[in-house]
Every structure is written in C-alpha cells, then in structure tokens.
Amino acid sequence: MKRRILTANNLNDFQKYLILQEKSKATTKKYFRDAKVFADFAGNEEIRKEIVIAYKEHLRENHAVRSVNSMLASINSLFAFLGWFDLKIKALKVQHQVFCSEEKELTKAEYARLCKAAQSNHNERLNLILQTICATGIRVSELRFITVEAVKQSEATVSLKGKTRSIFIVKDLKKKLLRYAAKQNIKSGMIFVTRTSKPINRTNIWREMKNLCKKANVNPQKVFPHNLRHLFARVFYNIEKDIAKLADILGHSSINTTRIYIISTGTEHRRRMEDMRLII
C-alpha cells in the first residue's frame, strides 16, 4: 500500500474541493485551517489510525468538547476526500445540557439596553443591525440578504450553505429599515454597508457591540451577534412551542442544534421545578 503522507498539495486540493462543493467561505476556511493543524501535528509521518487517535487525545486535553468535535469533523471530511475512510474517527460524546449559565444568556432587558445605548451613541446602523438580527433570527453573515427590495416585500430570501429559506420582516422593522435606507440614500441592494458600499464586516459589528457594554451595563461576555439569534429562538419557542418550525426558521439541518438555542437558565429551570410542587 502506498504510504499516506499529507502534503501541501493534498491540502490545497482539499480546499478546492470544498469550494466546488459550494461550502460557505467561512466553512471552507475553517476546514482548511483545521486540516492544516492536523497536518502540522502529523509532520512527515505516515498517517496511521494511531496518529489520528493521538491527535484526538491532544485536542481533548486542550479544547472544549464541542471544539474538539468540530475539528474532528474537519479532518474526517479531509479523509473522505482523500479516500482514507479507514482513518475516520469518532466524535467525543456530548452530554446534553439541561440548562445554561446565566452569565452567557442575553436577556430581553439587556438587549433593549444595548439598542438604547447604540441610539444614544448616534449609531443608527448598529441599532438597526441589533434589531434586525434579534427580530428575524438571521446569522450576522446573512445581513447581506437584507436588501431594500426584500424589505419592501417584507420577506428576504436567504441562500447559504446550499440551502434557501424565507425570512419574514415584521412591519415595524420594515418601517425602520426603509426610513434608514432613504436617509442613507440607499435606493437598492444591501442596506447594511460601509461608506464604500461594501458589506459590513462581522468583526466590526462585534467590536461596535462590545463598545456598548459599559453604557448599557451588560456583561461583555454576553454581547456578540450570535446571542441575539439565541434570544430570538428562546422568545419564539416560548410563544410557539414548535421546535421543528424554529429549526426551519433558523436554517438548522438538525433539531439537536436548535435544542441548544432554547435551553433556559439555571434560575428559570429551578423556578419550573419549584412550580411542580412535588414535595408533600
């Protein structure tokens, strides 16, 4: 059997394969980066199952379980591409959380304070970005689908990760977005853009959000775009109690992913248990 050694050509071909598979830029970048980390770990040694297992243990000692599984998924994809199916490795078992830490959950009141702080800073764009993500449940990378045309129709079509879904825009948000677009003289196309009409960078959004924390009196650890998506999910589920519909709205392939979004805090979990009144 031909010795199996990872080369730079292997990695570059893998990257091209991911692009041709229409993976998102972020996914392609991550898979390629993870594959390179594994290649550096293996060095010039022949890739055997023993090395892959040793790498898994190395990751387990240095990363959280979900991060380990994410990195293992990347190299499993690499092995499948190369036809090295016997090297694919099992993910770590994850114990589903019953409740999440309050330090991580953004509340509705905190979200409102962040919006108020953005408005107080005269940052209307950021204020509307916060409200758009929280009112629709879209990812920050999907803001580019919020166009003047989509807002006028009260519905945006999001095409990402090989899937297409419709996002409804409620009338109050519609009014605010169209008013903002008119004020910025944006007659068509993306609403959230830079001064040079380019899509706004997620890093800039993250940085601007962090700058609101002190004025809004919100723990910085809670403040990042994805937590707004989580808040949308919890509020929607508390009203609808339909996890399948929520998964479709969020664009999740698995309901297990959606479950993570709707976990309540320990305080809320404790309150519900108290309400059961099972102590005689």
Contacts in CASP RR format, 6 or more apart in sequence:
PFRMAT RR
TARGET T0000
AUTHOR 0000-0000-0000
METHOD contacts of the structure
MODEL  1
MKRRILTANNLNDFQKYLILQEKSKATTKKYFRDAKVFADFAGNEEIRKE
IVIAYKEHLRENHAVRSVNSMLASINSLFAFLGWFDLKIKALKVQHQVFC
SEEKELTKAEYARLCKAAQSNHNERLNLILQTICATGIRVSELRFITVEA
VKQSEATVSLKGKTRSIFIVKDLKKKLLRYAAKQNIKSGMIFVTRTSKPI
NRTNIWREMKNLCKKANVNPQKVFPHNLRHLFARVFYNIEKDIAKLADIL
GHSSINTTRIYIISTGTEHRRRMEDMRLII
3 46 0 8 1.000
4 46 0 8 1.000
4 47 0 8 1.000
4 48 0 8 1.000
4 82 0 8 1.000
4 84 0 8 1.000
4 87 0 8 1.000
5 44 0 8 1.000
5 45 0 8 1.000
5 46 0 8 1.000
5 47 0 8 1.000
6 35 0 8 1.000
6 38 0 8 1.000
6 39 0 8 1.000
6 42 0 8 1.000
6 43 0 8 1.000
6 47 0 8 1.000
10 39 0 8 1.000
10 78 0 8 1.000
10 82 0 8 1.000
11 32 0 8 1.000
11 35 0 8 1.000
11 36 0 8 1.000
11 39 0 8 1.000
13 81 0 8 1.000
14 31 0 8 1.000
14 32 0 8 1.000
14 35 0 8 1.000
14 78 0 8 1.000
14 81 0 8 1.000
14 82 0 8 1.000
15 28 0 8 1.000
15 32 0 8 1.000
17 81 0 8 1.000
18 27 0 8 1.000
18 28 0 8 1.000
18 31 0 8 1.000
18 32 0 8 1.000
18 77 0 8 1.000
19 28 0 8 1.000
22 162 0 8 1.000
23 31 0 8 1.000
23 161 0 8 1.000
24 141 0 8 1.000
24 160 0 8 1.000
24 161 0 8 1.000
26 141 0 8 1.000
27 161 0 8 1.000
30 70 0 8 1.000
30 74 0 8 1.000
31 74 0 8 1.000
31 77 0 8 1.000
31 78 0 8 1.000
33 74 0 8 1.000
34 70 0 8 1.000
34 71 0 8 1.000
34 74 0 8 1.000
34 75 0 8 1.000
35 74 0 8 1.000
35 75 0 8 1.000
35 78 0 8 1.000
37 71 0 8 1.000
38 55 0 8 1.000
38 71 0 8 1.000
38 74 0 8 1.000
38 75 0 8 1.000
38 78 0 8 1.000
41 51 0 8 1.000
41 55 0 8 1.000
41 58 0 8 1.000
42 51 0 8 1.000
42 55 0 8 1.000
45 51 0 8 1.000
47 84 0 8 1.000
47 87 0 8 1.000
48 87 0 8 1.000
49 86 0 8 1.000
49 87 0 8 1.000
49 89 0 8 1.000
52 75 0 8 1.000
52 87 0 8 1.000
52 89 0 8 1.000
53 89 0 8 1.000
55 75 0 8 1.000
56 68 0 8 1.000
56 72 0 8 1.000
56 89 0 8 1.000
56 92 0 8 1.000
59 67 0 8 1.000
59 68 0 8 1.000
59 71 0 8 1.000
59 72 0 8 1.000
60 68 0 8 1.000
60 92 0 8 1.000
63 71 0 8 1.000
65 92 0 8 1.000
65 94 0 8 1.000
66 94 0 8 1.000
68 91 0 8 1.000
68 92 0 8 1.000
69 91 0 8 1.000
69 92 0 8 1.000
69 94 0 8 1.000
72 89 0 8 1.000
72 91 0 8 1.000
72 92 0 8 1.000
73 91 0 8 1.000
75 89 0 8 1.000
76 88 0 8 1.000
76 89 0 8 1.000
79 85 0 8 1.000
79 87 0 8 1.000
79 88 0 8 1.000
80 88 0 8 1.000
96 259 0 8 1.000
97 260 0 8 1.000
97 263 0 8 1.000
98 263 0 8 1.000
98 269 0 8 1.000
99 263 0 8 1.000
99 264 0 8 1.000
99 265 0 8 1.000
99 266 0 8 1.000
99 268 0 8 1.000
99 269 0 8 1.000
100 263 0 8 1.000
100 264 0 8 1.000
100 265 0 8 1.000
100 266 0 8 1.000
101 265 0 8 1.000
101 266 0 8 1.000
102 265 0 8 1.000
102 266 0 8 1.000
102 267 0 8 1.000
103 219 0 8 1.000
103 221 0 8 1.000
103 222 0 8 1.000
104 221 0 8 1.000
104 222 0 8 1.000
104 227 0 8 1.000
105 222 0 8 1.000
105 227 0 8 1.000
105 230 0 8 1.000
105 265 0 8 1.000
106 218 0 8 1.000
106 222 0 8 1.000
106 223 0 8 1.000
106 227 0 8 1.000
106 228 0 8 1.000
106 230 0 8 1.000
106 231 0 8 1.000
107 231 0 8 1.000
108 231 0 8 1.000
108 235 0 8 1.000
110 216 0 8 1.000
110 218 0 8 1.000
110 222 0 8 1.000
111 130 0 8 1.000
111 134 0 8 1.000
111 228 0 8 1.000
111 231 0 8 1.000
113 216 0 8 1.000
113 217 0 8 1.000
113 218 0 8 1.000
114 130 0 8 1.000
114 209 0 8 1.000
114 212 0 8 1.000
114 216 0 8 1.000
114 218 0 8 1.000
114 223 0 8 1.000
115 127 0 8 1.000
115 130 0 8 1.000
115 131 0 8 1.000
116 216 0 8 1.000
117 212 0 8 1.000
117 215 0 8 1.000
117 216 0 8 1.000
118 124 0 8 1.000
118 126 0 8 1.000
118 127 0 8 1.000
118 130 0 8 1.000
118 208 0 8 1.000
118 212 0 8 1.000
119 127 0 8 1.000
120 215 0 8 1.000
121 211 0 8 1.000
121 212 0 8 1.000
121 215 0 8 1.000
123 208 0 8 1.000
124 180 0 8 1.000
124 183 0 8 1.000
125 180 0 8 1.000
125 192 0 8 1.000
125 200 0 8 1.000
126 205 0 8 1.000
126 208 0 8 1.000
126 209 0 8 1.000
126 212 0 8 1.000
128 176 0 8 1.000
128 177 0 8 1.000
128 180 0 8 1.000
128 191 0 8 1.000
128 192 0 8 1.000
129 143 0 8 1.000
129 192 0 8 1.000
129 200 0 8 1.000
129 205 0 8 1.000
130 209 0 8 1.000
130 228 0 8 1.000
131 173 0 8 1.000
131 176 0 8 1.000
132 138 0 8 1.000
132 143 0 8 1.000
132 146 0 8 1.000
132 173 0 8 1.000
132 177 0 8 1.000
132 192 0 8 1.000
133 139 0 8 1.000
133 140 0 8 1.000
133 143 0 8 1.000
133 225 0 8 1.000
133 228 0 8 1.000
133 229 0 8 1.000
133 232 0 8 1.000
134 228 0 8 1.000
134 229 0 8 1.000
134 231 0 8 1.000
134 232 0 8 1.000
135 169 0 8 1.000
135 170 0 8 1.000
135 173 0 8 1.000
135 232 0 8 1.000
136 156 0 8 1.000
136 167 0 8 1.000
136 168 0 8 1.000
136 169 0 8 1.000
136 173 0 8 1.000
136 232 0 8 1.000
137 167 0 8 1.000
137 228 0 8 1.000
137 229 0 8 1.000
137 232 0 8 1.000
137 233 0 8 1.000
137 249 0 8 1.000
137 250 0 8 1.000
138 145 0 8 1.000
138 146 0 8 1.000
138 156 0 8 1.000
138 158 0 8 1.000
138 167 0 8 1.000
138 229 0 8 1.000
139 160 0 8 1.000
139 225 0 8 1.000
139 226 0 8 1.000
139 229 0 8 1.000
140 202 0 8 1.000
140 205 0 8 1.000
140 225 0 8 1.000
140 226 0 8 1.000
141 160 0 8 1.000
141 202 0 8 1.000
142 158 0 8 1.000
142 160 0 8 1.000
142 167 0 8 1.000
143 190 0 8 1.000
143 192 0 8 1.000
143 199 0 8 1.000
143 200 0 8 1.000
144 190 0 8 1.000
144 192 0 8 1.000
144 199 0 8 1.000
145 156 0 8 1.000
145 157 0 8 1.000
145 158 0 8 1.000
145 159 0 8 1.000
145 167 0 8 1.000
146 156 0 8 1.000
146 169 0 8 1.000
146 177 0 8 1.000
146 190 0 8 1.000
146 191 0 8 1.000
146 192 0 8 1.000
147 156 0 8 1.000
147 188 0 8 1.000
147 189 0 8 1.000
147 190 0 8 1.000
147 191 0 8 1.000
148 178 0 8 1.000
148 181 0 8 1.000
148 186 0 8 1.000
148 187 0 8 1.000
148 188 0 8 1.000
148 189 0 8 1.000
148 191 0 8 1.000
149 188 0 8 1.000
149 189 0 8 1.000
150 156 0 8 1.000
150 157 0 8 1.000
150 169 0 8 1.000
151 169 0 8 1.000
151 174 0 8 1.000
151 177 0 8 1.000
151 178 0 8 1.000
151 181 0 8 1.000
151 191 0 8 1.000
152 174 0 8 1.000
152 178 0 8 1.000
154 168 0 8 1.000
154 169 0 8 1.000
154 170 0 8 1.000
154 171 0 8 1.000
154 174 0 8 1.000
155 166 0 8 1.000
155 167 0 8 1.000
155 168 0 8 1.000
155 169 0 8 1.000
156 166 0 8 1.000
156 167 0 8 1.000
156 169 0 8 1.000
157 164 0 8 1.000
157 165 0 8 1.000
157 166 0 8 1.000
157 167 0 8 1.000
158 164 0 8 1.000
158 165 0 8 1.000
158 166 0 8 1.000
158 167 0 8 1.000
163 251 0 8 1.000
163 253 0 8 1.000
165 248 0 8 1.000
165 249 0 8 1.000
165 251 0 8 1.000
167 249 0 8 1.000
169 177 0 8 1.000
177 191 0 8 1.000
180 191 0 8 1.000
181 187 0 8 1.000
181 191 0 8 1.000
186 193 0 8 1.000
190 197 0 8 1.000
190 199 0 8 1.000
192 199 0 8 1.000
192 200 0 8 1.000
193 199 0 8 1.000
193 200 0 8 1.000
194 200 0 8 1.000
194 201 0 8 1.000
202 225 0 8 1.000
205 225 0 8 1.000
206 224 0 8 1.000
206 225 0 8 1.000
209 223 0 8 1.000
209 224 0 8 1.000
209 225 0 8 1.000
210 220 0 8 1.000
210 223 0 8 1.000
212 218 0 8 1.000
212 223 0 8 1.000
213 219 0 8 1.000
213 220 0 8 1.000
213 223 0 8 1.000
229 250 0 8 1.000
229 261 0 8 1.000
230 261 0 8 1.000
233 246 0 8 1.000
233 250 0 8 1.000
233 258 0 8 1.000
233 261 0 8 1.000
233 262 0 8 1.000
234 261 0 8 1.000
234 262 0 8 1.000
234 264 0 8 1.000
236 246 0 8 1.000
236 249 0 8 1.000
237 243 0 8 1.000
237 246 0 8 1.000
237 261 0 8 1.000
237 262 0 8 1.000
240 246 0 8 1.000
243 255 0 8 1.000
243 258 0 8 1.000
243 259 0 8 1.000
243 262 0 8 1.000
244 255 0 8 1.000
246 258 0 8 1.000
246 261 0 8 1.000
246 262 0 8 1.000
247 254 0 8 1.000
247 255 0 8 1.000
247 257 0 8 1.000
247 258 0 8 1.000
250 258 0 8 1.000
250 261 0 8 1.000
252 258 0 8 1.000
264 272 0 8 1.000
END
